[in-house]
Amino acid sequence: MRALKHQYILLTMAIGLLAACSREGDELDADKTGGPVPLSIAASIGEPITRAAETSWAADDQIGVFVTQRGVTTLFTDANGLLAQNLKYTFNDGTNYETNGNIYRLFAPSRKIYLSSDPVDVYGYYPYRAQDNNSDGIDDLPPASIPIDISDQTRQEKIDFMRAKKSNVDNGNATIELLFQHRLVKLVFNLRQGDDLLPDELNDASFLGMTIAGQPVAATYNIYTDLFIITAGNNEIVPVRASSAPTGFVRTFEALVLPNGANNPAQDRTVT
């Protein structure tokens, strides 16, 4: 019995040594995976969940991404010396997954940026704006002066503007979820026959549409402060006819406009 007990003690010690070696190996693996990893992004659209023209992300949709040091507006430079300025991410994955009621889709980067253990803040905007294509591969679009132009309403999905932010990101959570929120104002005009209109007058070919007079159409957007600087002007935009009118209405027109603020008081707008 003593010999068996001795063998049992030796076997227990051996198992303990194996377990210790296994834990040490796990720590080494953790160290290996603790190095720089590429930033991966899954994006969703917040309420309202529809864009100007479509209900979700579409093929070839592109978002712009800026990465800064945590809590400041200093742009992040990764271990390869690449500056995280106006990175382009393109819709890539048709598989949906849901988090807190929001449907996220994966986007692929045109140029990878590698995160370390130093935390950063990630800013996203839609649609992607290209400023230039220098030989260094960095697009120098200023994050505080992203151009906005709503003058052409024929394809509203191209002028729709959204923004997202994710704070305190590092190589331990390099696949992040960006929840985009709309930053423009969508106006919808649903029209139906009234007592002062001739029968079917809304369907008459002479009815060309609607305009909003005195509406500024140009601005710049600061992705850090989430503020517009609106260019003063008295331009007109023409709401685009929707594909179909809701039940009970004859015609529907839509417009995306800049939010109220300096150089854009709502009381100065005239709808014709």
N, C-alpha and C positions, 0 to 999 in steps of 0.2 A: 504493500500500500504506500509506503514511503517513496519507493521508486516512481510509482505512478503519479504521486502528488508532485514529486520533483519535476517529472516530465511535463505535468500540467502547468506548473509555474513557468517553465522554460517556454512552453508553447504560448502562454499568455504574454510573456515578454516579447516574443517574436511578433505576435499579432500587433502588440503595441508599437513596436518599431516600424512595422509595415504601415500602420495607420499614420505614424508621425511622418514617414517618408511621403505618404500620399498627400498629407496636408501641406508639406513643404512644396511638393510638386504643384499643388493648386495655387499656392502663393506665387510661384514662378510664372505659372500661366497667367495669373492676374497681372503680374508685372508686364508680361509680354503684350497683353491686350490693353495696358494702360497708356500706350503710346499714342501718337497722333492718329486720328481716324477721320475719314471724310464726312463732311456735313451732309446728311440726307434729310429731305423735306417731304412731308405729306401735308397737303393743303385741303382746307374745307372752306365753304362759304357760309358765313353766319346769317342770321335773320336780317332781312328776308332771304330765303335760301335760293331765290332765283336771281340770275344776272339780268342784264337789260334785255337779252334776246333768248337766252337758253337757261335750262334749269340746273345745269351743273357744269363742271369743267368739260371742255371739248378737246378733241385731238389738236395738237400743236399749240394749245394755250401756253403762254409763257409768263412767268412771274419774275420780277427783279428782286434781288436779295442784297442787303447790306449787313455786314457783321461788325459790331463795335466791341471794344473792351467794356466790361460790365459797368453799367451806371454812368458811362460817359459817351461822348460822341466821337472819340478817337477811333478811327477805323482799325480793325484787327488785321495783323499780318501773321500768316502762319509760319510753321517751321521751315517751309520751302521758300520763304520770302515773298509769297504771293499776297497781294492786298485784296481784302474781301470787299471790293467796291463794285456795285452794280453787277453782281453775278446773275447769269441767266439760267433759270431752271424751266424745263419744258415738261408739260404733262406727258407721263410715260406709262402709267399702269392703269389698266381697266378694272382692276380689282378694288372693290370698296371695302372699307372697314369702318366701324362706327365707334366713336368715343363720345360719351356724354350727349348722345343724340345727334352728333354731327358726323357726316360722311366724309372721310378723308381719302385722298388719292395721292399716289406717289408722283414726284416730279424729278427729272434727271438733270444734273448740272452740265452746263457746257464746259465748265472749268472747275475742277474739284478744289475745295478749300479744306484744310486739315485742322481739326480742333485738338487742343491739348487739354491738360487739367486746369488751365486758367479759364475761368468762366467768362462768357461773352453774352451779348444781347444780339438777337437776330431780328431784322426788320424785313418785311416783304411787302411788295406792292404789285398791283395788276392794273393794266397790262404792262409788260416789260417795255421800257423806252431805251433805245440805243442812242448814245451820245456820239461816240466815235469808236474806231477799232484800231488802236495803236499797236505797234509791233510787240509791245510788252504783254499784250493779251488782256489789258485792264481797260475797261470802259469807264471813262472819267466823268460820268454823269454825276453832278453835284447832288448829294442826298437832301440838301436843304432847298433845292430849286428844281424839282422834277416838273417838267412842262405839262400843262393840261390844256387841251384844245377841244371844245365841244361844238365847233362851228359846223362840222359835217355830221348830221344825225342819220345818215342813210344806213349805217351799220353801227348800231348803238353798242354792240358788244366790243367794238374797237375803241370806244371812248369811255366806256364804263371804267370807274376807278375805285379800287379797293386797297385796304392796308391791313397789315397784321404785324404783331410783335410777339416774340418769345424771349423772356429774360432768363439769365443765369443758366446758360447752356454750356456744357463742356464735353469732353470725350467719353464721359460716362452715359450721356444721353444724346448722342450725336444724331440719332434719327428723331427729328422733332415734328410736332404737329403745329402748323400755322393756321389759325382761324381768321379768315379775311372778312372785314366789315366794309360795307359800302360807304363811300365818302361823297358821292354826288346825290342830288335830289331827283327822283323820278316823278314826273307829272304824267297823269293819265287822264285824258278827256274822253268820257263816254257820252255819245250824243244820241238822242232819239227825237222823233217827231214831236213838235209842240203845236200849240194852237195857232201860232203866228206863222207857221210854215205851210207852204203848199204841199199837197200830197207827194211823197217821195222826193221832196226837194233835197234831202240829205244825200240821196243817191244820184242827183243830177250831175252831169259831167262838168257843169260850170262851177260846182263846188270843189275848189282845188285843195282846200285844207285849212290849216290854222297857222298863225305865226305868233311869236312872243316878241314884242318890240322892246328895245332898250335893255336887252339881256346881254351882259358881258359873256364872252365866249372863251377868253384866255385867262390863264392863271398859272402860278407856280405853287408847288406843294412841298412842305417841309415834312419829310417822313419821320423826323425825330419828334417835333412838336405837334404833329398831326394838325397843322394849320395851313390854310390857303392864303396866298397873297393874290388878290384878284385884280386884273388889269382893267382899269376903267374903260368904258366904251359903250356905244349905243348900237351894237349890232343886232341882227335878228336871227333867230333860229326857227326852223320849221319842224314841228313835231312829226314824227314818222307814223304813218298809218300802221296799226297792228295787223297781224294776220287775220284776226277775227274779232268781232265785237261780242261782248257778253250777252247772254239772253236778256231781251228787253231793250237792247240798244241797236242803233243802225250803223254808226261809225265810231271808231276808236282811234285816237291819236296819242302818241307818247312823246315825251321829251326828257332828256337828261340835262339838268341845269346845275350851275354852281350854287353852293349853299348861300343863304343870306349872310351879309356881313359888310365890311367896308367895301365901297364901290359897287355894292350889289344889294340895295334896299328893295325888298319885295314890292313895296307900294309904288315903285316906279315902273313896274312891268305892265305892259298892255297886251292883252290877249285879243286877237282879231280872228 
